[in-house]
Each structure stands twice: as C-alpha cells, then as structure tokens.
Amino acid sequence: MKPTEQQIDDMVAAFEDGILPGLVEEFEAQRLEGLRALLLECDSPIECKLAYALAAQRGNLMPYDWVAGTKRKYFAVLPASLQIIAQYPIGRYRVDFAIKAPLWNGPSLQIAIECDGHEFHERTKQQAARDRSKDRLLTQKGWTVLRFTGSEIHNKPAECAKDVSRTVETFLIDDWRRANG
C-alpha cells in the first residue's frame, strides 16, 4: 500500500526536526525536498522506511536531476555523481531502489536494493522463484543485489542503511585503489 502524502509530510517533518537543524536554510530546504520526492516514489511503507534510513545514514540526500519525459526523479548522495533512483526499471523488472555512479577505473557502480514485504515475496514457491530469477538477471547485467526483508527494515532500518552504505563505500574504495595503484 502506497503511503499517503500526509504520512510522507510527517516523515519529512520528523527528519527536519531530528536531524537537520542548524544547516543553512536554503540547503536544508533542498535536502528536505529531495527526501520528500524520494518518499513519494516509494511503493510501500517499508520502502519509505528504508529511504528515510538511507537519508539519515548519509545525511546528504538532495535532488539531482529530472529525467525528460517522466516523473521519475534522481537523487544524489556524496559523491555528487552517486544516484539513488526509486522504482528503477531494469529489463523486464523494476527494482525498489537503484544506486548508480560512474567509477574512475572500472565499470559503473550498480546496486539494486529490494525491500521484500511478506505480501509479495517468498509467500509462495512461485514468488520465491521469481525473485531468484530476477536476482540472476540483475547479476548477469552487472548489478549487485541487496535484498532486505520487510521485518529487517521495520525492526532495524538503520542497520539496513548501514549495510547499503558499506556496500557503496567498498565499491568506491576498491575503485579508488584501482585508479591509484
């Protein structure tokens, strides 16, 4: 069930009250608009919870760019070239979040994040088989897949966000090492 705009406004207000006080107002407004826009792209409460935790973990979510002809919005986190994209299509599938960035010395960073709520994942053998087939296709296309259960996200959203951050940082550090010998 997609969150209501009021639920999203409440999350943004809580984020603003708890994490962002003291920053330059214009920059703060951009960050909050980026968070709100990302939350609006989420299809479920657990996706919103993970997006919120990622923003809190990194503390630097901002609008990045519009894709012409669509309502999809891109988001940047440091470094500036790193993008978080909600509901990103890959082949015949769509992932809950894609994290992409060009790398200095290798293929682009491509991380697919899936938020597996009980209603749509592994409730039946067919759902589990579809998820495994999707993971194989994404891996074949060069994506790293991170899958979190709805329970993981609900109970420990910050830990899930830290796992994502560690994966991104590992890619960036490895790429920097390749580029700098």
GIPEHU-V248766 format. One record per helix or strand. SS is the DSSP state (alpha for helix, beta for strand). FROM is the first residue (numbers start at 1). LEN is the number of residues. If there is no record, write none. Layout:
[[SS,FROM,LEN] [SS,FROM,LEN]]
//
This chain:
[[alpha,5,15] [alpha,25,17] [alpha,45,14] [beta,62,5] [beta,73,5] [beta,82,9] [beta,93,9] [beta,109,8] [alpha,125,16] [beta,144,6] [alpha,150,6] [alpha,157,24]]
//
